[in-house]
Amino acid sequence: MNSLHARLLLAASLVVAVALAFTALALDRAYRAATLAAQQEKLQSQVYALLAAADVGEGGRMVLPEGLPEPRLNRPGSGLHAWVLNDSGKLFWRSASLLDGAPPVTVAPLASGQRRFRLLDGWLVLSHGIEWEDDAGKPWPFTIVVAEARAGFDRSLARFRATLWRWLGGLAAGLLLIQLLVLRWGLAPLRRLEKDLEKVRAGERSHLEEAQPAELRPLAVALNRLLDHGRASLARYRNSLDDLAHNLKTPLAYLRSLAEDEATGCNELRRATREQVDRMEATVRQQLDRAAASGRSVLAGPVAVAPPARRLLAALERVYRDKGMAVEKDLDPAASFAGDEGDLMELLGNLLDNAFKYGRDQVRLSARCDSGLVLLVEDDGPGIPEPLRSRLPRRGRRLDQGSPGQGLGLAASGELVALYEGELTLGKSPLGGLQVKVRLPGCGSD
């Protein structure tokens, strides 16, 4: 069963059915017990009526009249009978309703004060033991028995059960209808979310509505982030392809011109070809690395900043060994990057390579948590004039589209930071050169 609606409706129906079945059983048991108790009280009242009607005969013996206060006891076949047993269980007296017949059930004598109520062979039977003292003070034990046919009791119970099941059946149908309406109302946000997704797929809207119930809001937010991530990745691929095509135009045009120039020698052509191929290979590798950036993912685990940062600094110190740069680092062990480690390496690599390349004697790297991850890369180089600082991190605002340089690295870093919904700003470093400040969401336990 692949439908949530059907599953919930089936589960709710089973719960209602089980609950109503137990309710019916409990009510039936309660009604039956209450009816039996009422029947027992009714028969007990007949016993008291017989005792009240008893008279004193010869020698003080108990005598019961022929006519009794209860008309049914005087009418044969009425279904209500009474008789009295002596201590040996022999019949001492019987009501006129029995005619000349024997009692309908066999009952054992009871001691004085004992009382027993039972269902026997289709009869409701109450036995009550008494003692009757004669004039000489001698006690005579008797057992008064009153029996009523249980047909009336069974009819009453059958009527109750029929009424009970009619009401419970109507209640079950009503509850199922209410549950159906409640389920439709409760699952309506899921249907709206499904329609929103269909509209996004059809291109009618770009994002899902985030004004959802509390249980669905995180899902809508996560899906919107995934949609943004997909669009940003697609834009990044397109931009990288545009840049690749742009950067390959110049070396290809240069090679074409050399090939068409009859004065070009073989050695010169080989040298130029090798240089331009190396340049194109570096450009292709750089653009592919940029296009491979994954961007921020809602499912990404944190990546500690300090270990890859130390590896990069050690590698760049070896590369720029001749410059003898003094490297300062202030790396918070709790600082983490919410994304792919390769993207973190590319971002730090671009910024640190620029700092080492353009710095004179000093480079400083800081990483800390401050409402997100904050990275600071500083050098003591010539820096960038203030009018260019706001333009360089933007796509299409590079100092040099054709060769790698500070503008190219900063623009690539700016695109990567934007892909992670962060911010890159340029300023003047206390060291005297450029300060690049990157703020990214997520850091430590954030």
Sine and cosine of phi, psi and omega as CSV:
sin_phi,cos_phi,sin_psi,cos_psi,sin_omega,cos_omega
0.00,0.00,0.94,-0.33,-0.12,-0.99
-0.99,-0.10,0.01,1.00,-0.03,-1.00
-0.99,-0.15,0.83,-0.55,0.09,-1.00
-0.88,0.47,-0.65,0.76,-0.01,-1.00
-0.87,0.50,-0.72,0.69,-0.01,-1.00
-0.91,0.41,-0.65,0.76,0.02,-1.00
-0.88,0.47,-0.74,0.67,-0.02,-1.00
-0.90,0.43,-0.64,0.77,0.00,-1.00
-0.91,0.41,-0.66,0.75,0.03,-1.00
-0.90,0.43,-0.71,0.70,0.01,-1.00
-0.88,0.47,-0.70,0.72,0.01,-1.00
-0.90,0.43,-0.62,0.79,0.01,-1.00
-0.91,0.42,-0.66,0.75,0.03,-1.00
-0.90,0.44,-0.66,0.75,0.02,-1.00
-0.89,0.46,-0.69,0.72,0.01,-1.00
-0.90,0.44,-0.69,0.73,-0.02,-1.00
-0.89,0.46,-0.72,0.70,-0.01,-1.00
-0.91,0.42,-0.69,0.73,-0.01,-1.00
-0.89,0.46,-0.69,0.73,0.00,-1.00
-0.94,0.35,-0.57,0.82,0.04,-1.00
-0.90,0.44,-0.71,0.70,0.04,-1.00
-0.91,0.42,-0.61,0.79,0.04,-1.00
-0.89,0.46,-0.70,0.71,0.01,-1.00
-0.89,0.46,-0.68,0.73,0.01,-1.00
-0.89,0.46,-0.69,0.73,-0.01,-1.00
-0.91,0.42,-0.70,0.72,0.00,-1.00
-0.91,0.41,-0.63,0.78,0.01,-1.00
-0.90,0.44,-0.71,0.71,0.03,-1.00
-0.89,0.46,-0.67,0.74,-0.03,-1.00
-0.91,0.42,-0.70,0.71,-0.01,-1.00
-0.90,0.43,-0.68,0.73,-0.01,-1.00
-0.89,0.46,-0.69,0.72,0.01,-1.00
-0.90,0.43,-0.66,0.75,-0.01,-1.00
-0.91,0.41,-0.64,0.77,0.00,-1.00
-0.93,0.38,-0.64,0.77,0.05,-1.00
-0.90,0.43,-0.64,0.77,0.03,-1.00
-0.89,0.45,-0.64,0.77,0.04,-1.00
-0.91,0.42,-0.65,0.76,0.04,-1.00
-0.90,0.44,-0.63,0.77,0.03,-1.00
-0.90,0.45,-0.69,0.73,0.03,-1.00
-0.89,0.45,-0.60,0.80,0.00,-1.00
-0.91,0.42,-0.71,0.70,0.01,-1.00
-0.93,0.36,-0.57,0.82,0.04,-1.00
-0.89,0.45,-0.61,0.79,0.04,-1.00
-0.91,0.42,-0.53,0.85,0.06,-1.00
-0.92,0.39,-0.60,0.80,0.06,-1.00
-0.88,0.47,-0.72,0.70,0.01,-1.00
-0.90,0.45,-0.58,0.81,0.03,-1.00
-0.91,0.41,-0.62,0.78,0.04,-1.00
-0.91,0.42,-0.67,0.75,0.03,-1.00
-0.90,0.44,-0.61,0.79,0.01,-1.00
-0.93,0.37,-0.53,0.85,-0.02,-1.00
-0.99,0.13,-0.22,0.97,-0.04,-1.00
-0.91,0.41,0.57,-0.82,-0.02,-1.00
-0.81,-0.58,0.18,-0.98,-0.02,-1.00
-0.99,-0.14,0.83,-0.56,-0.02,-1.00
-0.98,-0.19,-0.40,-0.92,-0.02,-1.00
-0.89,0.45,0.73,-0.69,0.00,-1.00
0.94,0.34,0.23,0.97,0.01,-1.00
0.99,0.12,0.17,0.99,0.01,-1.00
-0.95,0.32,0.42,-0.91,-0.01,-1.00
-0.97,0.22,0.75,-0.66,0.04,-1.00
-0.78,-0.63,0.74,-0.67,0.04,-1.00
-0.95,-0.30,0.67,-0.74,-0.05,-1.00
-0.95,0.30,0.29,-0.96,0.05,-1.00
-0.95,0.31,-0.68,0.73,0.02,-1.00
-1.00,-0.09,0.78,-0.62,-0.06,-1.00
-0.93,-0.38,0.39,-0.92,-0.01,-1.00
-0.88,0.47,-0.50,0.87,0.00,-1.00
-1.00,0.06,0.93,-0.37,-0.07,-1.00
-0.84,0.54,-0.55,0.83,-0.07,-1.00
-0.91,0.41,-0.47,0.88,0.04,-1.00
-0.95,0.30,-0.31,0.95,0.01,-1.00
-1.00,-0.09,-0.13,0.99,-0.09,-1.00
-0.94,-0.35,0.87,-0.50,0.00,-1.00
-0.87,0.50,0.63,-0.78,0.03,-1.00
0.96,0.29,0.27,0.96,-0.04,-1.00
-0.97,0.25,-0.29,0.96,-0.04,-1.00
1.00,0.02,0.01,1.00,0.07,-1.00
-0.82,-0.57,0.86,-0.51,-0.08,-1.00
-0.75,-0.67,0.42,-0.91,0.06,-1.00
-0.62,-0.78,0.57,-0.82,0.09,-1.00
-0.44,-0.90,0.29,-0.96,-0.04,-1.00
-0.83,-0.56,0.72,-0.70,0.03,-1.00
-0.94,-0.35,0.56,-0.83,0.11,-0.99
-1.00,0.09,-0.10,-0.99,-0.09,-1.00
-0.93,0.38,-0.31,0.95,0.03,-1.00
-1.00,-0.07,0.02,1.00,0.04,-1.00
1.00,0.03,0.09,1.00,0.03,-1.00
-1.00,0.10,0.48,-0.88,-0.05,-1.00
-0.93,0.36,0.84,-0.54,0.00,-1.00
-0.98,-0.18,-0.59,0.81,0.00,-1.00
-0.38,-0.92,0.46,-0.89,0.08,-1.00
-0.59,-0.80,0.45,-0.89,-0.02,-1.00
-0.97,0.23,0.33,-0.95,-0.02,-1.00
-0.90,0.43,-0.35,0.94,-0.01,-1.00
-0.92,0.38,-0.29,0.96,0.02,-1.00
-1.00,0.04,-0.16,0.99,-0.10,-1.00
0.81,0.59,-0.79,-0.61,0.04,-1.00
-0.98,-0.21,0.15,0.99,-0.07,-1.00
-0.99,0.13,0.25,-0.97,0.04,-1.00
-0.99,0.16,0.35,-0.94,0.06,-1.00
-0.83,0.56,0.56,-0.83,-0.07,-1.00
-0.93,0.37,-0.37,0.93,0.00,-1.00
-0.69,-0.72,0.38,-0.92,0.02,-1.00
-0.99,-0.13,0.80,-0.61,-0.05,-1.00
-0.80,-0.60,0.68,-0.73,0.03,-1.00
-0.99,0.13,0.54,-0.84,0.03,-1.00
-0.90,0.44,0.48,-0.88,0.01,-1.00
-0.89,-0.46,0.45,-0.89,0.09,-1.00
-0.95,0.32,0.32,-0.95,-0.02,-1.00
-0.86,0.51,0.73,-0.68,0.02,-1.00
1.00,0.00,-0.24,0.97,0.03,-1.00
-0.98,0.19,0.48,-0.88,-0.01,-1.00
-0.59,-0.81,0.67,-0.74,-0.03,-1.00
-0.63,-0.78,0.74,-0.67,0.02,-1.00
-0.84,-0.55,0.80,-0.60,-0.06,-1.00
-0.56,-0.83,0.31,-0.95,0.18,-0.98
-0.98,-0.21,0.91,-0.42,-0.07,-1.00
-0.77,-0.64,0.89,-0.46,0.15,-0.99
0.77,0.64,0.70,0.71,0.05,-1.00
0.99,0.13,0.26,0.97,-0.01,-1.00
-0.77,-0.63,0.56,-0.83,0.17,-0.99
-1.00,-0.08,0.90,-0.45,-0.19,-0.98
-0.85,-0.53,0.78,-0.62,0.09,-1.00
-0.87,-0.49,0.83,-0.56,0.05,-1.00
-0.93,-0.38,0.67,-0.74,-0.03,-1.00
-0.68,-0.73,0.88,-0.47,0.02,-1.00
-1.00,0.07,0.70,-0.71,0.01,-1.00
-0.69,-0.72,0.15,-0.99,0.15,-0.99
-0.79,-0.61,0.71,-0.71,0.01,-1.00
-0.87,-0.49,0.85,-0.52,0.00,-1.00
-1.00,-0.04,0.73,-0.69,0.05,-1.00
-1.00,0.06,-0.11,-0.99,-0.07,-1.00
-0.90,0.44,-0.42,0.91,-0.01,-1.00
-1.00,0.08,0.02,1.00,0.01,-1.00
0.99,0.13,0.17,0.99,0.02,-1.00
-0.99,0.13,0.77,-0.64,0.01,-1.00
-0.99,0.16,0.69,-0.73,0.06,-1.00
-0.89,-0.46,0.92,-0.40,0.00,-1.00
-0.97,0.22,0.70,-0.71,0.07,-1.00
-0.71,-0.70,0.39,-0.92,0.13,-0.99
-0.82,-0.57,0.89,-0.45,0.05,-1.00
-1.00,-0.01,0.79,-0.61,-0.03,-1.00
-0.85,-0.52,0.76,-0.65,0.11,-0.99
-0.83,-0.56,0.77,-0.64,-0.03,-1.00
-0.77,-0.63,0.65,-0.76,0.05,-1.00
-0.75,-0.66,0.68,-0.74,0.03,-1.00
-0.87,0.50,0.68,-0.73,-0.07,-1.00
-0.99,0.11,0.09,1.00,-0.01,-1.00
-0.86,0.52,-0.66,0.75,0.01,-1.00
-0.90,0.43,-0.65,0.76,0.04,-1.00
-0.88,0.47,-0.69,0.73,-0.01,-1.00
-0.91,0.42,-0.63,0.78,0.03,-1.00
-0.90,0.43,-0.67,0.74,0.02,-1.00
-0.88,0.47,-0.67,0.74,0.01,-1.00
-0.92,0.39,-0.62,0.78,0.01,-1.00
-0.91,0.41,-0.67,0.74,0.03,-1.00
-0.89,0.46,-0.66,0.75,0.02,-1.00
-0.89,0.46,-0.70,0.72,-0.02,-1.00
-0.90,0.43,-0.64,0.77,0.03,-1.00
-0.89,0.46,-0.72,0.70,0.03,-1.00
-0.89,0.45,-0.67,0.74,-0.01,-1.00
-0.87,0.50,-0.73,0.68,-0.04,-1.00
-0.94,0.35,-0.52,0.85,0.08,-1.00
-0.89,0.45,-0.74,0.68,-0.01,-1.00
-0.92,0.40,-0.69,0.72,0.00,-1.00
-0.92,0.39,-0.58,0.81,0.07,-1.00
-0.89,0.45,-0.70,0.71,0.06,-1.00
-0.89,0.45,-0.65,0.76,0.03,-1.00
-0.90,0.44,-0.66,0.75,0.01,-1.00
-0.88,0.47,-0.70,0.71,0.02,-1.00
-0.88,0.47,-0.67,0.74,0.03,-1.00
-0.90,0.44,-0.68,0.74,0.01,-1.00
-0.90,0.43,-0.65,0.76,0.03,-1.00
-0.90,0.44,-0.64,0.77,0.04,-1.00
-0.90,0.43,-0.69,0.72,0.03,-1.00
-0.89,0.46,-0.67,0.74,0.02,-1.00
-0.89,0.46,-0.64,0.77,0.04,-1.00
-0.87,0.50,-0.71,0.71,0.02,-1.00
-0.91,0.41,-0.65,0.76,0.02,-1.00
-0.90,0.44,-0.66,0.75,0.02,-1.00
-0.90,0.44,-0.67,0.75,0.04,-1.00
-0.88,0.47,-0.67,0.74,0.02,-1.00
-0.93,0.38,-0.67,0.74,-0.04,-1.00
-0.93,0.37,-0.56,0.83,-0.02,-1.00
-1.00,-0.03,0.00,1.00,0.00,-1.00
-0.84,0.54,-0.66,0.75,0.04,-1.00
-0.86,0.51,-0.56,0.83,0.05,-1.00
-0.92,0.40,-0.63,0.78,0.04,-1.00
-0.92,0.39,-0.62,0.78,0.05,-1.00
-0.91,0.42,-0.64,0.77,0.03,-1.00
-0.90,0.44,-0.62,0.78,0.04,-1.00
-0.89,0.45,-0.67,0.74,0.03,-1.00
-0.91,0.42,-0.62,0.78,0.05,-1.00
-0.89,0.46,-0.67,0.74,0.03,-1.00
-0.89,0.46,-0.63,0.78,0.03,-1.00
-0.90,0.43,-0.63,0.78,0.04,-1.00
-0.92,0.40,-0.61,0.79,0.06,-1.00
-0.90,0.43,-0.68,0.73,0.01,-1.00
-0.89,0.45,-0.61,0.79,-0.01,-1.00
-0.99,0.17,-0.09,1.00,0.02,-1.00
0.99,0.12,0.20,0.98,-0.02,-1.00
-0.98,0.19,-0.36,0.93,0.08,-1.00
-0.50,-0.87,0.33,-0.94,-0.11,-0.99
-0.99,-0.17,-0.38,0.93,-0.06,-1.00
-0.69,-0.73,0.36,-0.93,0.12,-0.99
-0.99,0.14,0.49,-0.87,0.08,-1.00
-0.94,0.35,0.84,-0.55,-0.04,-1.00
-1.00,-0.02,-0.06,1.00,0.08,-1.00
-0.99,0.15,0.96,0.27,-0.06,-1.00
-0.91,-0.42,0.23,-0.97,0.16,-0.99
-0.84,0.55,0.36,-0.93,-0.11,-0.99
-0.83,0.55,-0.56,0.83,-0.03,-1.00
-0.96,0.29,-0.47,0.88,-0.05,-1.00
-0.99,-0.15,-0.27,0.96,-0.05,-1.00
-0.87,0.50,-0.71,0.70,0.04,-1.00
-0.86,0.51,-0.59,0.81,0.02,-1.00
-0.91,0.42,-0.71,0.71,0.00,-1.00
-0.89,0.45,-0.67,0.75,0.01,-1.00
-0.90,0.45,-0.69,0.72,0.00,-1.00
-0.90,0.44,-0.66,0.75,0.02,-1.00
-0.91,0.41,-0.63,0.78,0.04,-1.00
-0.89,0.45,-0.63,0.78,0.05,-1.00
-0.90,0.43,-0.64,0.77,0.04,-1.00
-0.91,0.42,-0.63,0.78,0.05,-1.00
-0.89,0.45,-0.71,0.71,0.03,-1.00
-0.89,0.46,-0.65,0.76,0.01,-1.00
-0.89,0.46,-0.67,0.74,0.02,-1.00
-0.90,0.44,-0.68,0.73,0.02,-1.00
-0.91,0.41,-0.67,0.75,0.00,-1.00
-0.90,0.44,-0.63,0.77,0.02,-1.00
-0.91,0.42,-0.66,0.75,0.03,-1.00
-0.89,0.45,-0.69,0.73,0.03,-1.00
-0.89,0.46,-0.60,0.80,0.01,-1.00
-0.91,0.41,-0.67,0.74,0.06,-1.00
-0.86,0.50,-0.71,0.70,-0.02,-1.00
-0.90,0.44,-0.69,0.72,0.01,-1.00
-0.89,0.45,-0.65,0.76,0.00,-1.00
-0.90,0.43,-0.63,0.77,0.05,-1.00
-0.92,0.40,-0.65,0.76,0.06,-1.00
-0.87,0.49,-0.73,0.68,0.00,-1.00
-0.90,0.44,-0.63,0.78,0.00,-1.00
-0.90,0.44,-0.71,0.70,0.03,-1.00
-0.88,0.47,-0.65,0.76,-0.01,-1.00
-0.91,0.41,-0.69,0.72,-0.08,-1.00
-0.96,0.28,-0.37,0.93,0.03,-1.00
-1.00,0.07,-0.23,0.97,-0.04,-1.00
-0.88,0.47,-0.74,0.68,-0.09,-1.00
-0.90,0.44,-0.78,0.62,0.01,-1.00
-0.90,0.44,-0.57,0.82,0.03,-1.00
-0.93,0.38,-0.66,0.75,0.04,-1.00
-0.90,0.43,-0.61,0.80,0.01,-1.00
-0.91,0.41,-0.70,0.72,0.02,-1.00
-0.90,0.44,-0.63,0.78,0.04,-1.00
-0.88,0.47,-0.67,0.74,-0.01,-1.00
-0.91,0.42,-0.64,0.77,0.04,-1.00
-0.91,0.42,-0.65,0.76,-0.02,-1.00
-0.92,0.40,-0.54,0.84,-0.03,-1.00
-0.99,0.10,-0.26,0.97,-0.01,-1.00
-1.00,0.10,0.92,-0.40,-0.05,-1.00
-0.92,0.40,-0.33,0.94,-0.03,-1.00
-0.99,0.13,-0.11,0.99,-0.03,-1.00
-0.96,0.27,0.79,-0.62,0.01,-1.00
-0.99,0.10,0.27,-0.96,-0.03,-1.00
-0.90,0.44,-0.67,0.74,-0.01,-1.00
-0.90,0.44,-0.69,0.73,0.01,-1.00
-0.91,0.42,-0.63,0.78,0.00,-1.00
-0.92,0.40,-0.67,0.74,0.03,-1.00
-0.89,0.46,-0.70,0.72,-0.01,-1.00
-0.89,0.46,-0.73,0.68,-0.01,-1.00
-0.90,0.44,-0.64,0.77,0.01,-1.00
-0.89,0.45,-0.70,0.71,0.01,-1.00
-0.87,0.49,-0.69,0.72,-0.01,-1.00
-0.89,0.45,-0.72,0.69,-0.07,-1.00
-0.95,0.32,-0.57,0.82,0.06,-1.00
-0.91,0.42,-0.68,0.73,0.07,-1.00
-0.86,0.51,-0.66,0.75,0.00,-1.00
-0.91,0.42,-0.69,0.72,0.01,-1.00
-0.92,0.40,-0.63,0.78,0.02,-1.00
-0.88,0.47,-0.68,0.74,0.04,-1.00
-0.90,0.43,-0.64,0.77,0.01,-1.00
-0.91,0.42,-0.70,0.71,0.00,-1.00
-0.89,0.46,-0.69,0.72,0.00,-1.00
-0.88,0.47,-0.67,0.74,-0.01,-1.00
-0.90,0.44,-0.70,0.72,-0.03,-1.00
-0.94,0.35,-0.59,0.81,0.05,-1.00
-0.92,0.39,-0.63,0.78,0.05,-1.00
-0.88,0.47,-0.67,0.75,0.01,-1.00
-0.92,0.40,-0.65,0.76,-0.02,-1.00
-0.93,0.37,-0.43,0.90,-0.04,-1.00
-0.99,0.17,-0.09,1.00,0.01,-1.00
-0.85,0.53,0.76,-0.65,-0.11,-0.99
-0.99,0.13,-0.47,0.88,-0.07,-1.00
0.98,0.20,0.17,-0.99,-0.06,-1.00
-0.93,0.36,0.71,-0.70,0.02,-1.00
-0.86,-0.51,0.64,-0.77,0.03,-1.00
-0.93,0.36,-0.26,0.97,-0.02,-1.00
-0.97,-0.22,0.00,1.00,-0.07,-1.00
-0.95,0.30,0.63,-0.78,0.10,-1.00
-1.00,0.05,0.31,-0.95,-0.03,-1.00
-0.95,0.30,0.57,-0.82,0.05,-1.00
-0.89,-0.46,0.85,-0.53,0.02,-1.00
-0.89,0.46,0.71,-0.71,-0.08,-1.00
-0.98,0.19,-0.61,0.79,-0.17,-0.99
-0.86,0.51,-0.76,0.65,-0.06,-1.00
-0.85,0.52,-0.79,0.61,0.01,-1.00
-0.92,0.40,-0.52,0.85,0.03,-1.00
-0.90,0.43,-0.67,0.74,0.02,-1.00
-0.91,0.41,-0.64,0.77,0.03,-1.00
-0.89,0.45,-0.66,0.75,0.01,-1.00
-0.90,0.43,-0.70,0.71,0.00,-1.00
-0.88,0.48,-0.67,0.75,0.01,-1.00
-0.89,0.45,-0.65,0.76,0.00,-1.00
-0.92,0.39,-0.67,0.74,-0.03,-1.00
-0.94,0.34,-0.53,0.85,0.07,-1.00
-0.90,0.45,-0.58,0.82,0.05,-1.00
-0.95,0.31,-0.63,0.77,-0.01,-1.00
-0.90,0.43,-0.68,0.74,-0.03,-1.00
-0.97,-0.22,0.63,0.78,-0.03,-1.00
-0.86,0.51,-0.59,0.80,-0.06,-1.00
-0.91,0.41,-0.43,0.90,-0.03,-1.00
-0.99,0.17,-0.33,0.94,0.01,-1.00
0.86,0.52,0.73,0.68,-0.06,-1.00
-0.95,0.32,0.66,-0.75,0.12,-0.99
-1.00,0.02,0.87,-0.50,-0.10,-0.99
-0.95,-0.30,0.81,-0.59,0.11,-0.99
-0.93,-0.37,0.65,-0.76,0.04,-1.00
-0.66,-0.75,0.70,-0.72,0.04,-1.00
-0.76,-0.65,1.00,0.01,-0.15,-0.99
-0.93,-0.38,0.92,-0.39,0.05,-1.00
-0.94,0.35,0.84,-0.54,-0.01,-1.00
-0.86,0.51,-0.42,0.91,-0.03,-1.00
-0.99,0.11,-0.20,0.98,-0.05,-1.00
-0.92,0.39,0.77,-0.64,-0.01,-1.00
-0.66,-0.75,0.38,-0.93,-0.06,-1.00
-0.93,-0.38,0.83,-0.55,-0.03,-1.00
-1.00,0.05,0.97,0.24,-0.02,-1.00
0.01,-1.00,-0.32,-0.95,-0.04,-1.00
-0.99,0.15,0.67,-0.74,-0.02,-1.00
-0.89,0.45,-0.55,0.83,0.03,-1.00
-0.89,0.47,-0.62,0.79,0.04,-1.00
-0.92,0.39,-0.63,0.77,0.05,-1.00
-0.89,0.46,-0.68,0.74,0.02,-1.00
-0.89,0.46,-0.65,0.76,0.01,-1.00
-0.91,0.42,-0.69,0.72,-0.02,-1.00
-0.89,0.45,-0.79,0.61,0.00,-1.00
-0.91,0.42,-0.59,0.81,0.01,-1.00
-0.89,0.46,-0.70,0.71,0.03,-1.00
-0.88,0.48,-0.74,0.67,-0.09,-1.00
-0.94,0.34,-0.68,0.73,-0.01,-1.00
-0.94,0.34,-0.59,0.81,0.04,-1.00
-0.89,0.46,-0.65,0.76,0.07,-1.00
-0.88,0.47,-0.68,0.73,-0.03,-1.00
-0.89,0.45,-0.69,0.72,0.02,-1.00
-0.92,0.38,-0.61,0.79,-0.08,-1.00
-0.94,0.35,-0.66,0.75,-0.11,-0.99
-0.98,-0.22,-0.17,0.98,0.05,-1.00
-0.97,0.26,0.42,-0.91,0.00,-1.00
-1.00,-0.03,-0.85,0.53,-0.08,-1.00
-0.76,-0.65,-0.33,0.94,-0.14,-0.99
-0.74,-0.67,0.59,-0.81,0.12,-0.99
-0.67,-0.74,0.66,-0.75,0.00,-1.00
-0.72,-0.70,0.71,-0.70,0.05,-1.00
-0.82,-0.57,0.77,-0.64,0.04,-1.00
-0.80,-0.61,0.58,-0.82,0.08,-1.00
-0.60,-0.80,0.80,-0.60,-0.02,-1.00
-0.48,-0.87,0.24,-0.97,0.07,-1.00
-0.98,-0.17,0.84,-0.54,0.03,-1.00
-0.45,-0.89,1.00,0.08,-0.11,-0.99
0.82,0.57,0.67,0.74,-0.08,-1.00
0.79,-0.61,-0.05,-1.00,0.02,-1.00
-1.00,0.04,0.79,-0.62,0.03,-1.00
-0.88,-0.47,0.84,-0.53,0.06,-1.00
-0.91,-0.41,0.72,-0.69,0.06,-1.00
-0.82,-0.57,0.84,-0.55,0.09,-1.00
-0.87,-0.50,0.86,-0.52,-0.10,-1.00
-0.76,-0.65,0.47,-0.88,0.10,-1.00
-0.59,-0.81,0.09,-1.00,0.01,-1.00
-0.93,-0.37,0.48,0.88,-0.01,-1.00
-0.99,0.15,-0.28,-0.96,-0.05,-1.00
-0.94,0.34,-0.33,0.94,-0.01,-1.00
0.96,0.27,-0.22,-0.97,0.00,-1.00
-0.80,-0.60,0.71,-0.70,0.03,-1.00
-0.83,0.55,0.57,-0.82,-0.09,-1.00
-0.84,0.54,-0.64,0.76,-0.01,-1.00
-0.88,0.48,-0.41,0.91,-0.03,-1.00
-1.00,-0.01,-0.23,0.97,-0.12,-0.99
-0.89,0.45,-0.61,0.79,-0.03,-1.00
-0.99,0.16,-0.17,0.98,-0.05,-1.00
-0.99,-0.17,-0.51,0.86,-0.16,-0.99
-0.89,0.45,-0.69,0.72,-0.06,-1.00
-0.94,0.35,-0.04,1.00,-0.07,-1.00
-1.00,-0.04,0.52,-0.86,0.06,-1.00
-0.92,0.40,0.69,-0.73,0.02,-1.00
0.99,0.10,0.06,1.00,-0.02,-1.00
-0.84,-0.54,0.77,0.63,-0.06,-1.00
-0.99,-0.14,0.45,-0.89,0.05,-1.00
-0.94,0.34,-0.54,0.84,-0.05,-1.00
-0.53,-0.85,0.94,-0.35,0.03,-1.00
-0.97,0.24,-0.34,0.94,-0.17,-0.98
-1.00,-0.10,-0.39,0.92,-0.04,-1.00
-0.73,-0.68,0.51,-0.86,0.02,-1.00
-0.91,0.41,0.69,-0.73,0.01,-1.00
-0.26,-0.96,-0.13,-0.99,-0.07,-1.00
-0.89,0.46,-0.65,0.76,0.02,-1.00
-0.89,0.45,-0.68,0.73,0.00,-1.00
-0.90,0.44,-0.72,0.69,0.01,-1.00
-0.90,0.44,-0.64,0.77,0.01,-1.00
-0.93,0.37,-0.63,0.78,0.02,-1.00
-0.90,0.43,-0.68,0.73,0.03,-1.00
-0.89,0.45,-0.65,0.76,0.03,-1.00
-0.91,0.42,-0.65,0.76,0.02,-1.00
-0.88,0.48,-0.65,0.76,0.02,-1.00
-0.91,0.40,-0.65,0.76,0.00,-1.00
-0.91,0.42,-0.66,0.75,0.04,-1.00
-0.90,0.44,-0.66,0.75,0.02,-1.00
-0.89,0.45,-0.57,0.82,0.03,-1.00
-0.89,0.46,-0.49,0.87,0.03,-1.00
-0.99,-0.10,0.29,0.96,0.05,-1.00
0.87,0.50,0.57,0.82,0.01,-1.00
-0.95,-0.31,-0.25,-0.97,-0.06,-1.00
-0.63,-0.78,0.72,-0.70,0.06,-1.00
-0.87,-0.50,0.82,-0.57,0.01,-1.00
-0.78,-0.62,0.49,-0.87,0.00,-1.00
-0.93,-0.37,0.58,-0.81,0.03,-1.00
-0.41,-0.91,-0.10,-0.99,0.01,-1.00
-1.00,-0.10,0.77,-0.64,-0.04,-1.00
-0.99,0.12,0.54,-0.84,0.14,-0.99
-0.86,0.51,-0.33,0.95,0.06,-1.00
-0.97,0.25,-0.24,0.97,0.04,-1.00
0.93,-0.37,-0.28,0.96,-0.03,-1.00
-0.96,-0.29,-0.63,-0.77,-0.07,-1.00
-1.00,0.02,0.62,-0.78,0.14,-0.99
-0.88,-0.48,0.85,-0.53,0.06,-1.00
-0.95,-0.31,0.86,-0.52,-0.02,-1.00
-0.92,-0.40,0.83,-0.56,0.00,-1.00
-0.88,-0.47,0.78,-0.63,0.07,-1.00
-0.86,-0.52,0.83,-0.56,-0.04,-1.00
-0.81,-0.59,0.54,-0.84,0.04,-1.00
-0.94,0.34,0.53,-0.85,0.04,-1.00
0.99,0.13,0.78,-0.62,0.04,-1.00
-0.24,-0.97,0.73,-0.69,0.04,-1.00
0.88,0.47,-0.84,-0.54,-0.03,-1.00
-1.00,-0.04,0.14,0.99,-0.03,-1.00
-0.88,0.47,0.00,0.00,0.00,0.00
